[in-house]
Amino acid sequence: MSGEDLESFESDAQMALYEEYKNVFGLFTYVVETDKRFYLCNSVDVQPRADNGTLFFEVAMADVWVWDIFRPSRFMKNVKIFSVKDINVEERSTEGELIIPEMPDFDE
C-alpha cells in the first residue's frame, strides 16, 4: 500500500467516522472530552481522587459512543477512565447543536 493509498484510506475512514458521529449525536445527553478521547454518553459521573498527593479524575460513563477511528465497535455499555488532565463535560442542549471534536493527532 502506497503512502497515497494509506492517506486516502485514513481520510475516508475519518469522513465515515464523522458521518456516524452526526447520525448518533442526537441519541446522547452528554459530551465528554479528555486529552485522549471524545465520548458521547447518557450518564456521566466525574469524581476527583487523590493518591500519594497526586490528583486525578475517575470518570464513569454509561451508554457510550467513543470517537475512535480504529475501534471496530464504538458503542460501549460502560466506560471508566482515569485522567490526571482536565476533563470537559457538556450537557447537550435540547436543540441538538452539533459539537465538533478536534481531530486527534495520532503522530504524537
C-alpha positions as CSV (number, residue, x, y, z in Angstrom):
1,M,0.0,0.0,0.0
2,S,1.5,3.3,-1.0
3,G,1.6,6.4,1.1
4,E,-1.1,8.0,-1.1
5,D,-3.3,4.9,-0.6
6,L,-2.9,5.0,3.1
7,E,-3.6,8.7,3.3
8,S,-6.8,8.1,1.2
9,F,-7.9,5.2,3.4
10,E,-7.4,7.3,6.6
11,S,-9.2,10.3,5.0
12,D,-12.2,8.1,4.0
13,A,-12.3,6.5,7.5
14,Q,-12.3,9.9,9.2
15,M,-15.1,11.0,7.0
16,A,-17.1,7.9,7.7
17,L,-16.5,8.4,11.5
18,Y,-17.7,12.0,11.2
19,E,-20.9,10.9,9.4
20,E,-21.5,8.3,12.1
21,Y,-21.0,10.9,14.7
22,K,-23.5,13.2,13.1
23,N,-26.0,10.4,12.9
24,V,-25.7,9.3,16.6
25,F,-25.2,12.7,18.2
26,G,-28.9,13.3,19.0
27,L,-29.1,10.0,20.9
28,F,-26.9,11.2,23.7
29,T,-27.2,13.7,26.5
30,Y,-23.5,14.4,27.4
31,V,-20.3,15.2,25.5
32,V,-17.2,14.2,27.4
33,E,-13.7,15.3,26.2
34,T,-10.4,14.1,27.6
35,D,-6.9,14.6,26.4
36,K,-7.1,11.2,24.7
37,R,-10.7,10.7,23.6
38,F,-14.0,12.2,22.8
39,Y,-17.2,10.5,24.1
40,L,-21.0,10.8,23.8
41,C,-22.9,9.3,26.7
42,N,-26.2,9.4,28.5
43,S,-24.8,9.2,32.0
44,V,-21.5,10.6,33.4
45,D,-20.0,10.8,36.9
46,V,-16.7,12.6,37.5
47,Q,-15.0,12.0,40.9
48,P,-11.8,13.8,41.9
49,R,-9.4,11.4,43.6
50,A,-6.1,11.8,45.4
51,D,-3.4,9.2,45.8
52,N,0.0,9.9,47.3
53,G,-0.5,13.6,46.7
54,T,-1.5,13.2,43.1
55,L,-4.9,14.5,42.0
56,F,-6.7,12.6,39.3
57,F,-10.2,12.2,38.0
58,E,-12.2,9.0,37.8
59,V,-14.9,9.3,35.1
60,A,-17.7,6.7,34.8
61,M,-19.9,6.8,31.8
62,A,-22.9,4.6,30.7
63,D,-24.5,4.2,27.2
64,V,-21.4,5.4,25.4
65,W,-20.2,6.2,21.9
66,V,-16.4,6.6,21.5
67,W,-14.8,8.8,18.8
68,D,-12.1,6.4,17.7
69,I,-11.4,5.6,14.1
70,F,-9.6,2.3,15.0
71,R,-12.4,0.6,17.0
72,P,-14.5,-2.0,15.2
73,S,-17.4,-1.0,17.5
74,R,-17.7,2.5,19.0
75,F,-20.8,1.7,21.2
76,M,-20.0,0.7,24.8
77,K,-22.3,-0.2,27.7
78,N,-20.0,1.3,30.3
79,V,-16.7,3.1,30.2
80,K,-14.5,4.1,33.1
81,I,-11.4,6.3,32.6
82,F,-8.8,7.8,34.9
83,S,-7.0,11.0,34.0
84,V,-4.6,13.5,35.6
85,K,-5.5,16.0,33.0
86,D,-8.6,18.1,32.5
87,I,-12.0,16.5,31.8
88,N,-14.6,18.6,29.9
89,V,-18.2,17.6,30.4
90,E,-21.0,19.3,28.5
91,E,-24.7,18.7,28.6
92,R,-26.2,18.8,25.1
93,S,-29.0,21.4,24.6
94,T,-32.4,20.2,23.5
95,E,-31.9,22.0,20.2
96,G,-29.2,19.4,19.4
97,E,-26.4,21.8,18.4
98,L,-23.7,19.6,17.0
99,I,-20.4,19.8,18.8
100,I,-17.4,19.1,16.5
101,P,-14.4,17.4,18.3
102,E,-10.9,18.2,17.3
103,M,-9.3,15.6,15.1
104,P,-6.8,13.6,17.2
105,D,-3.2,13.8,16.2
106,F,-2.0,10.2,16.1
107,D,1.5,11.2,15.2
108,E,2.3,12.1,18.8
